[in-house]
């Protein structure tokens, strides 16, 4: 019957993870989350700066929006002139 139900003894416990394994798991999780968290924090900081500029002066806020639009348009023009190479 031991074949079907196993032996009557409890299984051997594995050693708990050490400091090195814990740091390795923390490093892996943080390395995966670093880029999305950086993007989120950058967008929030940009919005706070934009609200500050609008509270300072309306033209300063509008200039920041025009600068963002110009940067996106310049990136689009650069990408149009330099298409990716397909190999």
MOUR-V234930 format. One record per residue. N is the residue number from 1. RES is the residue in one small letter. SS is DSSP state (hx for helix, st for strand, lp for the rest). PHI is phi in whole degrees, -180 to 180 (999 if undefined). D_FIRST is the distance of its C-alpha to the first C-alpha in Angstrom with 2 decimals. Layout:
BEGIN
n=(N;N)
res=(RES;RES)
ss=(SS;SS)
phi=(PHI;PHI)
d_first=(D_FIRST;D_FIRST)
END
This chain:
BEGIN
n=(1;2;3;4;5;6;7;8;9;10;11;12;13;14;15;16;17;18;19;20;21;22;23;24;25;26;27;28;29;30;31;32;33;34;35;36;37;38;39;40;41;42;43;44;45;46;47;48;49;50;51;52;53;54;55;56;57;58;59;60;61;62;63;64;65;66;67;68;69;70;71;72;73;74;75;76;77;78;79;80;81;82;83;84;85;86;87)
res=(x;x;x;x;x;x;x;x;x;x;x;x;x;x;x;x;x;x;x;x;x;x;x;x;x;x;x;x;x;x;x;x;x;x;x;x;x;x;x;x;x;x;x;x;x;x;x;x;x;x;x;x;x;x;x;x;x;x;x;x;x;x;x;x;x;x;x;x;x;x;x;x;x;x;x;x;x;x;x;x;x;x;x;x;x;x;x)
ss=(lp;hx;hx;hx;hx;lp;lp;lp;lp;lp;lp;lp;lp;lp;lp;lp;lp;lp;hx;hx;hx;hx;hx;hx;hx;hx;hx;hx;hx;hx;hx;hx;hx;hx;hx;hx;hx;hx;hx;hx;hx;hx;hx;hx;hx;hx;hx;hx;hx;hx;hx;hx;hx;hx;hx;hx;lp;hx;hx;hx;hx;hx;hx;hx;hx;hx;hx;hx;hx;hx;hx;hx;hx;hx;hx;hx;hx;hx;hx;hx;hx;lp;lp;lp;lp;lp;lp)
phi=(999;-63;-65;-81;-108;83;-75;-78;-93;-69;-67;-69;-78;-81;-67;-67;-63;-96;-64;-65;-65;-64;-64;-64;-67;-62;-62;-65;-67;-67;-69;-74;-89;-64;-65;-62;-68;-64;-65;-62;-66;-66;-65;-64;-64;-65;-66;-62;-63;-64;-64;-63;-64;-68;-74;-71;-164;-63;-65;-67;-66;-66;-64;-66;-66;-63;-64;-64;-64;-65;-67;-67;-66;-65;-64;-63;-65;-64;-66;-68;-81;-126;-68;-70;-87;-98;-110)
d_first=(0.00;3.80;5.28;5.50;6.32;7.77;8.73;10.32;13.66;16.03;17.23;20.45;23.50;26.11;29.66;31.89;34.56;37.85;41.44;41.82;38.96;40.34;43.84;42.64;40.98;44.12;46.34;44.46;44.70;48.36;49.29;47.97;49.73;52.98;54.83;54.13;54.96;58.12;59.20;58.62;60.51;63.29;63.78;63.90;66.38;68.46;68.62;69.66;72.34;73.50;73.84;75.72;78.05;78.77;79.49;81.78;83.70;83.03;84.35;81.98;78.98;80.33;81.03;77.40;76.24;78.75;77.55;73.92;75.04;77.19;74.31;72.03;74.89;75.61;71.97;72.03;75.26;73.89;70.75;72.98;75.06;72.08;69.49;66.21;66.08;63.57;62.44)
END
